[in-house]
Amino acid sequence: MASTHRICKHDVFLSFRGTDTRNTFTDHLYHHLIKKGISVFKDDQNLQKGESISPQLLQAIRDSRVSIVVFSKAYSKSKWCLDEIADIAECHEQLKQTAIPVFYDVDPSHVRKQTGVFKSAFELYTKLFRSDLDKVDRWRRALTHFANLVGFDVRDKPEFTEIEKIVQAVIKALNHKFSGFSSDLVGMQPRVQELEKLLKLNSKNDDFRVLGIWGMGGVGKTTHATVLYDRISYQFDARCFISNTSKLYMEGGVVAVQKQILRQTLDERNLDSYDTCEIAGIMLNRLHSSIKVLLVLDNVDQLEQLQELGINPNLLWSGSRIIITTRDEHILRVYGADTVHKVPMLNSNDACELFRTRAFRGEDQSSDCVELIPEILKYAQNLPLAIKVIGSFLCTRDATQWRDALDRLKNNPDSKIMDVLQMSVDGLQHQEKEIFLHIACFFKGEREVYVNRILDACGLHPHIGIQRILEKSLITIKNQEIHMHDMLQKLGKKIVRHRFPEEPGSWSRLWQYHDFYQVLTTETVINYVSKSRGCNLYFLNEFNLCGVIWGEMIIIICYLYSFIYHFDYLLVVTFLPNFPRISSWSSFQLTFILETSFKQRILRKPITM
């Protein structure tokens, strides 16, 4: 029996006698299947002429979920076709592949018994292959096998109606598992089923609906949208999937996106000569018709990319659906998405399974390597992108190399992962980016009200800034605390260190004791402060100290606890760069130095948490 995890490249293998039906029935059937989003291998299109039936063709048959054989009067006259059907019959029996016979202009009994129009061909083959009658017997068995299957006798019946029946039979056989995407995606089936419910495809109130799929970079938004599209597209009269809307918009403007929609949904090809207004007119006139449209706009990063399209409930027919993926929840809210779904991280079991599929690929799993999996998954924090990249990198390597790679990743995150996450940060405004970096370096896990007060003192307008970062999927807020994925925190710290990775005195932020100590006990801080512009934050986790360099002055903001002063408050101290060097540190000593050395510059500000 075939493995339930067999991955197929094609949905349908279409076998036919070209001279009989290529430009009539088979061609029409082929295009109806394609219009439903079904992947079809049509041998005269996919193989070079003159190529004998070979491992390439056999592989195409094996790589298909369903085989359709269109029997015509001249089918048995082609040894190529007979070899095909013999291979298809074997796949049907051995791999449990679905097989659908279609009797175009021939009696099914003639196929079953090789009589009628098939009789003369087999009389000839018996003579030609008298030394290899096993070949002829193999052909006979295949024809008999197919003729006994449930199929479609389309003789003297309306072609369009019969083709629709065949297409529906194929869809039923595929059971929503089209081959446009791998069928063994870990944990994907229940997630996509949930998204399908959100679309309300079976709703009696069959209105136009918009589904927004939102989440951080690398969490699998595109994968979810692709599998969902693959699963439901057959239910629509026209469909369109734009894989990178933001890139297409950036390169060609809204017209490029509109043209792509028209090409995919209505098969419009001659659009290059039309200007912006004409394209908009075509969109309005052609899409506003009695057809249900499925439109997927993947990776939208600006609201204008949606608004300028001019697609709204008044344009598309009832029952149409739009699916939008984005990292920015605010875009979906403003556009008016009916439902916004946040893609969660993988659960622990799915994360482990996904890693194993990438790291081992069916090979023997070394126990030494397996022991490292929990540590690797802890590093990746169930982010699918990180799991895939790291798993693929570790594949075929031994446990020693795994350990080495993991240690290296902790200090130098993989660039493929960082590049994907960086795109979300690039979309932030300057102050929002500053807040993101502050949270990454200092405030992960801190109470939101505390972070707001600190950042407000720095003039960063945190109430709107933190909300935007939240909408960009760069942070989460749980139990009134700000949380951030470890990968995003690593990205933030990497950005801070980017230009001078070995020179903490040149960083805009310090978050480790040894870096802070090095800067304050060398001339580096003086040189840097004198040249600094803007607002840069220093923080020492061990002593709840953060400092801001502003112009040529340092502002230290110290959150002090009640065991020293009997109440909580913010201590703000300003001074020039000749800060005294300190060789030993403690919370009390630091406070004492600030109090005695700069008493005249101290501003105490009580805070209530």
Residue, then its C-alpha position, 0 to 999 in steps of 0.5 A: m500500500a502507498s505511504t500516506h505521506r507520499i508527496c505528489k508533484h501532479d494532481v492528474f496524469l492525463s492519458f489520451r490518443g492525441t490525434d483523436t481528442r487533443n484539440t477537442f474533448t481532452d483539451h477542454l477537459y484539461h483547461h477545465l481542470i486547470k481553471k479549478g487550480i488542479s495541476v495536470f500532467k499532459d504528456d504531449q505538453n510535458l515531454q519532448k517529441g520523439e522521446s520514448i516512454s521512459p523513466q521520465l514518463l513513468q515517474a510522472i505517472r507515479d507522481s500523480r494522485v489521479s490518472i484519467v484515461v480518455f479512450s477513443k477509437a484509435y487509442s489501441k493503435s498507439k503502443w505508447c498509449l498502451d504502455e501508459i495504461a499498463d503503467i497506470a494500472e500498476c500504479h492503481e493497484q500498487l500505490k492505490q492511485t485513483a484511476i478514472p476511465v473516460f469512454y469518448d467515442v468507444d463502447p466500454s465493452h470493446v475496451r474490456k474485451q478488446t473487441g470492436v474497434f480494438k480487435s484489429a489492433f490486437e490481432l496485429y500485435t499478436k503477430l508483431f510480438r509473437s516472441d513477446l506475448d507477455k507484453v500483449d497480455r500486459w496491455r490486455r489486462a490493463l484495458t480490462h482492468f480499466a474498463n471494469l472501473v467506475g468511469f464516464d461514458v460520454r458518447d452522445k452526451p453534452e460535452f460541457t456537462e460531462i466534463e463538469k462531472i469529471v472535474q467534480a469526480v477529480i476534486k472528490a478524489l483529491n479530497h482537498k489535497f492538491s499537489g501544489f504544496s507538500s502534503d506532509l506539512v507538520g501540524m498544518q491540517p487543523r490550522v487550515q481547517e480553522l482558517e477555512k471555517l473563518l471564511k464561512l464558505n458554506s454560509k447561507n448569507d453568502d456575502f463578500r468576506v475578507l480574512g486577514i492572516w497576521g503574525m511575525g516574520g517566519v511564523g508561516k503566514t504564506t504557508h498557511a495562505t498557500v495551503l488554504y488556497d490549494r484547499i478551497s480554490y476549486q470552489f470559485d469561478a476565478r482565482c488569483f494568488i499574488s505571492n509577494t504583493s509588496k514587491l510587485y507594488m514597489e516595482g510596478g505600482v498598483v497597476a502591476v498588481q491589478k494586471q496580475i489579478l486580471r491575468q489570473t482571474l480572467d485570463e486577460r493577456n493583452l494589458d500592456s498597452y492600457d494606462t492606469c485609468e483603463i486598467a481600473g475600468i477593466m477591473l470594475n467592469r470585468l470583475h463585477s460580474s456573476i462570478k465568485v472570485l478568490l483573491v490572495l494578497d500575500n505579504v502586504d506591508q502598506l495600507e495603500q497597496l489595498q486601498e488603491l486596488g479599488i476592490n470592495p464589496n461593491l466590486l466583487w460578486s457575493g460569495s467572493r473571498i479575499i485573503i490577506t497576509t501581513r505582519d501589520e495588524h493595523i492594515l487589516r483593521v483599517y481595511g476592514a477585514d471581517t476576521v483577523h487571525k494571528v498565526p501562532m507558534l508551533n506547539s512543542n510536538d509539531a516543532c519537534e516533528l518539523f525539526r526531525t523532518r529537516a534534520f534527519r530526512g529519514e536517516d538513522q537518528s544518532s542518539d547523541c544528536v537527538e539529545l540536543i534537540p530540546e536545546i535547539l528547539k529552546y533556541a528556536q522557540n518554536l518559530p517554523l522558519a528558525i526550525k527549518v533553517i537550523g534543521s536543514f543546516l544540521c542535516t547529515r552532520d554529527a553531534t559534535q558539529w551540532r553542538d558547535a553550530l548551536d554554540r555559534l548560533k547563540n552568539n551569531p544568529d543565522s543570517k537567513i532568519m535575521d533577514v526575514l525578521q529585519m523586514s518587520v523592523d525596517g517598516l518602523q518609524h524612527q521612534e518606533k525603532e528606538i522603542f523596539l531596540h530599548i525593549a530588545c536590550f532592556f525591557k523584555g519581561e518588564r511591566e508595560v506601565y514601567v516601560n511606558r514611564i521610562l520611555d516617556a521620560c525619554g520623549l519617545h511617545p511609548h503609548i502609540g509606539i508600543q502599540r505599533i510594535l505590537e501590531k507589527s508582531l514584534i512584541t506581545i503583551k501578556n499579564q501586563e508584561i511586554h514579551m518578545h521572541d528570543m529571535l527578535q531580541k537577538l535581532g535587536k541586539k545585533i542591530v545595536r552592535h552592527r557597525f562596531p561589534e567589538e567596540p561597546g563604547s560605540w554602541s547606542r545601548l549597553w545591557q551587560y555589566h562587563d560592557f558597561y564597566q569597560v565603557l565607564t572605565t576607559e576614555t571611550v565613553i568621553n570620545y563617544v559622548s562628545k560626538s553623540r547626537g540624539c537619544n541613546l539608552y544605557f542600561l545595567n540589568e544588575f542594578n536597574l540602571c539605565g542612562v541616556i546620552w544626550g548631546e554632551m551630557i549623560i542622563i542616568i535614570c535609576y529605578l530604585y527600590s524601597f529597601i534603600y529609600h523606603f519608596d519607589y521613584l525615578l532618580v534622574v542625574t545629569f553630568l558632563p563626561n568627566f564621570p569618575r571611574i568606578s572599580s567596584w559596583s553595588s546598588f547602594q554604592l552607585t546610589f551613594i556616588l550619585e547622591t554625593s557627587f551630583k547632589q545638586r543635579i538630582l531630580r527625584k520623581p515619585i512613581t506609582m506602579 
